Amino acid sequence: LSQRLPRQAQSSSVHFLHESEQAGPSHRSVPAAPVFSTTAEGTAPALMQEAPDEIRQVTLKRSKSHEGLGFSIRGGSEHGVGIYVSLVEPGSSAEREGLRVGDQIMKVNNMVFDRVTHGEAVKVIKPREVLMQLHLRLLVFHRFRVFW
């Protein structure tokens, strides 16, 4: 006998960073999703917890114009996804400043990255020689637990 657990409606959230928030590193938390439990009879929804979103500002600087920033990206609007960090080189500026694989790049300097193609993202990130600010939103991880 297989029991189906009710599905919780999905919700989305939008985050904006204002110019006044760019003075230094910032951390924000979004409240966790409601918590439920289920019995052996299946009369209550499953326990569901969601890790909070976190928005960080990371500032990367090149020391030489021919030097890379130490990270690679994947994704783009042509694939139906955002721009994500796919590689962070050990010992690089990106690693020292806390950039992590899986970070979604939300904004570079004043350009919002929510609907850019991979090629557009590369054009914005690669030629910068002096200062680059990345506004990142970490991925949201969902953890499901069922108690019988």
N, C-alpha and C positions, 0 to 999 in steps of 0.2 A: 504494500500500500504506500503510494507516494503522496506526500503532502506538498502543496505549493504554498510558499510564503508570499504574502502580499508585497508588491513592489512599491517603494516610496517614490513619489513624484520627483523628477529631477528638477533642480533649480540652477540658475546660473547667476553669477555675480559679476559686476563690472567694477574695476578699480581705476581711479584716476589719481595721478600724482600732480600736485600743484607746484608752481615754481617755488613757493616759499618752503616746500619740503625738501628741496634739493641741496640745502646747506650741508648736510652730512648724512651718514648712514641712517636709514630709518627702518623700523620693523613695525609691521602691523599684523594683527591677528584677527581672523574672522571666527566667530563662535562656532564650536563644533555642532554637527548635526544632532538632532534629537536622538536619544538612546532608548531602545525598546528591548524587550526580551520575549522569548517564546517558551511555551511549556511543551511537555510531551504530547499534549492533545492538539498543539498547534493553534491555540486560541489567541495568542498575542503576536504582534509583529516581531521580526528578528531584531536582535541587538545590532545597531549599526552606528559606527563611529567614523567621523571624517577628520582627517588631519587638517589643521588650519592652513589657510593661505598665508604666504609671507611675501611682502614686497620689499626688496632691498635695492639700494643704489650702489653700484660698483663703478668706480672711476679707474680707467686704465690709461696709462701714458706710455708712449713709445720713447725709448731713449735714443733711437736712431731711426731715420726715415725709412730705411730698408728693412727694419726689424718687424717681425710679426708681433701680434698681441698674445699669442700662445693659446688660441682656441679655434675650434671649427664649429660650423653651424650646419643644421639640416632643416628641412621643411620649407614652407612657403605657401602662399595662397593658391598656387597652381596645384598643390597637393591637398588642399582643404585643411591645412593645419598652420599653426603659427611658426615662428622661427625659434628653434631650440638649440642649445649648446650640445654638440655631439662628442666633443673631445676637448680636454683641457691638458695642455702639455705640462709635465712635471717640472717644477722650478720656474715656470713662466710668470709673467706679471699677472696673468689671469688667475693662476692658482694662488699666488700670494694675496690677491685681493678678494679671494673667496668665491670666484666663479666656479660653478659645479656643472657637471654633465647632467642634463635634464632640465636646467634652468630655461625658462621661456623668456626671450628678450622682448620686452614690452615697448621699450622706447630707447632710441639712441639719440643723444643730444635733444633736439626738439622734434624729431620725427617719430611718430607713433608707428609701431611695427605690427599692428593687428591684422592688416590686409596686404602686406608686401610680399612680392614674389621672392624666391631665393636669390635671383640675380640682382634685384633692387637692394636687398639686404646686404649683399656682398659689396655693392657699389658704395653704400653708405658707410659700412664698417672699414673696408680695406684702405681707402685713400687718406684717412685721417692721420695727420702726422703729429699733432701737438696734444690734443686732449680729446678723450672720448668718454662719455658717460653712458652707462647701460642701466636701464631700469628693468629689473627682472621680476617676474612672477614665477614662483616655484610651482611645479606640478602639484595637483591635489590628489592625494592617495586615499582611497576608500578601503576601509577594513571592515569586513563582515564577521560577526561572531554569532553563532547560534547555540543556545543552551537547551539541552533536551531534558 
